[in-house]
């Protein structure tokens, strides 16, 4: 399975989270599904999240710089990075 591991710094965590939730259908249309969301303890306006990705190509298209720039401005994003990763082993058991 392929995932997108993300770190984001925002002006206001709760405003960004509401925008993220409002964008859920567009994410699903791009073949992505939010799996888990964490919020930083020392930096509460920093979040980490994992999206399951069905198609890396569709996900990259969704992350088009022009579209991301406008959405980031609305959501108050200061800094955002993502990495496509694949599952190697499950240590949760």
N, C-alpha and C positions, 0 to 999 in steps of 0.2 A: 504494500500500500504506500502511496505517496502522500506527503503532508507538506504544509507550508508553516514553518515555525517563524513567528513574528515578534518583534519588539517595537513598541510605539511610545513616544513621549508626547503628551498632550497638555493643553492649557487647563482643561477641566475634564477629569475622568468621566464624570456622569454625563456631561454633554456629549463627549465622544462615544460613550457606550450606547446612548440613545440613537445616535447616527448609525453606529455599527448595526444595531438591532433593526433599524429601519431599512437598512441595505441588505438584509438577510435574503430576500427573494432574488435580488440581482446576483448575490454570491452563489446561491443555488443554481441559478441559470448559467453561471460560469463554471459549474461543476465543483463548487467548493462548499464545504459544510463545517461550521464552527464546532470543534470538538471540546475545547477547554479554554477558559479565560482566567488569567491570574492578574492581580493588582499588586504592585510593589509596596512593601511595608515601609521602607525608608523613603521611597519616592512614590507617593500615592497617585501621581499623575503619569506614572509609567505602567504600561500593561504589557503582558506577554500572552500570546494566544497561539493555538494550533488549529489549523483548518485541514480537514481531509480534502485531498485534491484528486478528482477523477481524471482530469486532463491538464497537464502542465501547459500545453499550448493555449487552452481556453483561459486558464488562470493568468498567464502572461498577458494575453489580450485584455483581460479585465483590469490588469495593473498598468495599462497604457499611461505613460507619464502625464499627458494632458488631462485625462479623466481623473487620475489620482490627485493631481495638483488642485483641481477645483474642489473635489470632495474633501481633501485634506484641509483646505482653507475653511470650508464650512464647519468641519468637525474640530477645528482648533489643533491640528496636528503640528507639532514642532519638529519631530524627527521620527522616521519610520524605516525599519529594515525588515526584510524577509528573506528566507532561505528555503528552497525546496529540499526536502529530505525524504529518505525512505526508511521504513521500519526494518531493522536488522534482527532484533531480538526483543521479546517481551519479558520484562523483569517484574511485572506486577503480581505474579502469582506467589 
